[in-house]
């Protein structure tokens, strides 16, 4: 992944959350520390970022819950990864306040929630982001949702026009991955703020926000036990 003439490409992994929906597993270790078949969740994310062309020295991990475990393990295995320890849980956007001194205003910063497993192609997402002159790019994948029932096709006056037997609905979903310009992070104050609220603020200010939909065939958000069980099987 290449830098621009005026900025670098960096990545921030957000791991400060308590992982409440995966308790009791996360009473023992933070969610990014949960084991998979080929290592830990955080290791899978770091390997994915490296395979996209990022260096470990380009990666910042924001941590809070059981921070000593995160730093001791990853710090020993990958000493060039930078750690920032949050003293408050500020939400998905608010956590970025802690990295404001480590990114330049013209950097392109890839933000990844610490519970996301995927094979999304970041170079294509970055090319899209730059070609649109975006301040924020929300990275999405297509989620296929099979319906349980047949669907009627109905005309404007209630006339029957046909039916579709249990169709599959395809929707672009939020993956917890974003690409933002560095100044978007530097604008943050130290306050609790989720990413959707921050993006709404930016849109209201007239900033350029786009959605990149990737063709990835693999995406898992380790939010609940069933998601984690499916990730263990892969």
N, C-alpha and C positions, 0 to 999 in steps of 0.2 A: 504494500500500500504506500503510495508516494505522497510526499508533502507538496504543498503549493509553494509558490514563490514567496508568499508572505506569511505562511504559517505551517505548523506541523499537524500531523494526525496523531491524536492521543485517544486512549480508551479509559473509561471510568466504569468499574464494576461496583454496583451498589449492594453491600452485604450487611448493612447496619440493622436490618429488621429482626424481630424476635421470632419469626416463623411460627406464629401462634396456631395457624391452621394445621400444622404438621406435628403438634404436640400429641403424645409424649416424646416423640423422637427428638424434638428440638430442645427438650429439657437437658439433654446430654451434650449435644453439639449444635452449633448454628446450622441453619439449613444448607449453606454452601459446603458444609463439611460432611454431609450425608454421603454414604458410599454408593457407588454404582458398580457395574460389572468390571469396569476398567479404570477404577480410581474414584476420586471424590468429585462431587458436582463442580467445585471451584476449579479443579484440575481440568475437567472437560471444557469449561468456559475459557480458561487460559489457553489450552491447546487450540481451540477453535479460533481465538483471536490471533494466535501466532500463525496458524495456517492461512489466515487472511492477509498476512504480510506485516503485522505489527510486531515490534520487538517488545520483550518484557519490560524494557526500560521506558516504553511508551505507555505503560499500563499503571493506573492508579486504582487501588482498592480502598473503598470507604467502608470502615467497619466500626462496630460499637459493641454489640452483644457478644460476649466471650471473645473480645478482641485479642486477648493474649494467645488463645489457641490459633486464631487465624494468622497472626503475625509470626508465631513460633514455627508453624508448619511451612507456610508459603515462604516466609522469610528465609528459612534454611534451604528450601528446595530451589527457590528462584530469587536470589538475593537482589536482583536488579528491579524487581517489582516494588513500586512505592506504596506505602500504607499511610492512610490518613485516618486517625481515630476520632470519631464524632463523640462529643460529650452530651449530645441530646439527639433524640429521634425526631427528625424534622420532616419526614415524608420523602417521597421519591424525587421531587425537585429540590426540596429544602436541603437534602443531604449534599447536593452539589455545591452549596455554599462553602463547604469545607475544602474544596479543591480549587477555589478561585485563584489562589496564589500560584498554582502549578500549571495553569493553561494561559496561553496568549490570546489576545483579543481576536486574532485572525486564525487561530487554530480551528481545525475541524475535530470535534470531540464526539467519539462514539460512546454512548451511554448504554449500559447493559444491566438489567436487573440480575441479581445474583442467584436467581432460581430459574433461569432460562437455558434450555438446551435446544440447539438448532444447527442446521447447516446452511443458513442464509449466507449468500455471497456478499460480503461487505464491500468489496471493490465496486461491484455494480451499483450498490446503494449509494456509495460515495460519489460515483460518477453522476448519478441522477441528482444528488444533492447539489453538486457543484454546477451542473449544467442548468439548473433552475435558479441559481443564485439564491438558494434557500437559506434562511436563518435557522430553521428547524425542519428536519425531515423525520416524520414518524415512519418507522419501518414496520411493514405489515406482511402477513401471509394470508392466503385464502383458506378459510376454514369451511369445511363441507359438513353441513348439518342435515342428516336424513330426517325427513318428517315421518310421523307414525301413520298419517292418514292420507287418503286421496284428496286432491285439491280441485275445486270446481273453477272453471273459467266462466265468469259472469259478465254480461254486458252492462252498459250504463243504466238500462231500464230494468235490470233484473233478469234478462233473458239468458237461458242456458246456452253456453257456447262450446262446452266440452269439459273434459276432466283430465287430470294428470295423476297417474297412480303413484302415490308416495314419492314425490319429487325430492331431490337433494337441493338444498338452498346453499349457495356459496356466498360468504361474506368476508370482507377484509377485516381482520381483527387486530387489536393492539397486542404487540409482542413484548412490550417492555424494552424495546431497543429503539434508540433515537440517535440522530446525528445533529449536533448543534454547533453553531459558531461559538468561539470562545467568549465573545462579549456577552452572549446570552447567559452564561454562567456568572460572569463578573457583575451582572446587573442584580443578582439575587441578594436579598437581605437575609439575616439569620432569623428565619421564621418557619413555622410548620407550613409546608406547601406541597401538595401533590402535583404530579406532572400535568394532569389534565387541566387543573385550575391555572397553572402557570402558562400553559399553551393558550388557554382562553384569554388570558391577560395579554399575551403577545399578539394574538390575532386582533384584539381590540385596539392595540397600539399600531396596527398596520404592518406588523412584521410579516415576512414571507414564510409561510408554513405549508409544507407539501407532504404528501403521503407516497411512499415508495412501496409497491406491492411486489414481493419476491415470489418466485416460483418454487420455493423450498418445499421438499416433500417430508421434512422432519422438523417439528416444532413441539416442544413440551414445556409447559409452565408448571413447575413443581409446587403448585399451590395447595393441593390436598393429597390425602393418602393414595387415592386411586391413580393420580398422575405420577406420583413417585413410584408406585408399583409397576406402572407401564414402562417407566424409564429404566427400572432395574432389569426388565426383560430384554432391553435392546443393548 
